[in-house]
């Protein structure tokens, strides 16, 4: 077993590489940008990014009126954005009331109709005040506390229509508040340009949710097939994370509950908290014994309880505190899963390599989104959607980890079967060697011979009692058939499914024995047995219960018409000539069929019905 010290050395090396990558990423994201606090000119360009030019006032006291804000602006309380600051677009998790101010001047060729977009769907309250210089202000209000159906424009973000006149200066104030992340990315769009940009964003979102939906239904089908709760937990994780991402993207109000502003408001943090509950369950179950060997078996259950508490706090206490706790807990969760996954990878646990890659992807995205939500990174296409990118990669890799786990389990099962066959062969060889020794000792010791013969007789009796297959055809014998009938009856009662019992008897088989000999008859029986097995599934049972009498057990059957079609196929296949020593021998058969529980609810009655039907068909054939 590899030492704990070696595990730590490898994990430290992985951590150093991840930290180096994160520092390079953060350096790229937080590189200084040239903020311009001067007025901008709005002309005929399709799109203007206004977030770079605002001056800002943060207020922690009672709500300010517009007149109070105007007075504070005259007193110089608004502050311009310093180069490299993130505050122009993102103020993190705060309860402050944020006011943004910007003046802009239109050119002579400016189009009249524009849309002001605040591209952060989960803001609680947004007020926009616009006025020509020296004129009165008009107020517009939006936020996720307003039902989507009440919005003036059906858009996932907050839109405000502006009518601009040429060669005019406008003053713009924006007031924003939110219990979640207070990010205020502001853009000015011409309508056609906004429509064109929406096509790209909705295409990206469709691809993302299409991927999540495919993974969710794929693993749901795996759960229904394998009955392993790990896949169902993964489905819950994907579904809840998709709900949280849809809330952040503004899609829950648009598509899920357009008339319920409360659910729209709660879905981002609530969805992520529920995803954390399922995620901790998934990690704890997937990693198996690794957490216990590291004395960390308590970590995931505790984090799951914290995520559940976050969900309840978000719903019933404070959305703000729920958002703060869920961001911090998500980071701890990803770090813990990555550490334990790294140990599992080092120990060669099935699926661990994909598991570690998945949590590295999610961890990096959580670091970016947490720094963004806490105000450490600016709002842009990458930082705002970092969790979406990371979660897509993470869930795809986790699905690969589950597939790798299935493959490893199948290989282990195959090895176990091979080992069992090897043990059986050794047992047979040992039994044969024992028989040879007994025969050798016959001439030497009569008493030992009698004792050995008695032991051999008992062994043969035991072997005969345990034997489940017909010696001639290799088919199941009557004992094995009885066992499988009992199992089929129990499965049918539990799963509410039907099974079919077919009794088969060869027509005029005695004439074949009389004409060609018993050896030829035996070969005919073997050929018939092979043909019957070739047309049935592996899960079905073909048994020989008498000289020329066979019984077929078919579970999980379809329609009665399908069974009749199978019956005709079997009759046609067995009727084909069987060539034995250059002699073509034809044999027919009669099949009686009964369906459980439609025809009978006990095995004796089911056999009697099938047997009666078989003899009726045989008599009808002989009469014809």
Beta strands, then each sheet from edge to edge (+ up, - down):
strand 1: 40-42
strand 2: 47-49
strand 3: 55-59
strand 4: 79-80
strand 5: 90-93
strand 6: 97-106
strand 7: 113-118
strand 8: 125-132
strand 9: 138-142
strand 10: 158-163
strand 11: 169-177
strand 12: 181-183
strand 13: 186-189
strand 14: 499-507
strand 15: 541-544
strand 16: 549-555
strand 17: 578-580
strand 18: 583-585
strand 19: 588-596
sheet 1: 1+ 6+ 3- 4+
sheet 2: 1+ 6+ 11- 8+ 9-
sheet 3: 2+ 13- 7+ 10-
sheet 4: 5+ 12-
sheet 5: 15+ 16- 14+ 19-
sheet 6: 17+ 18-
end
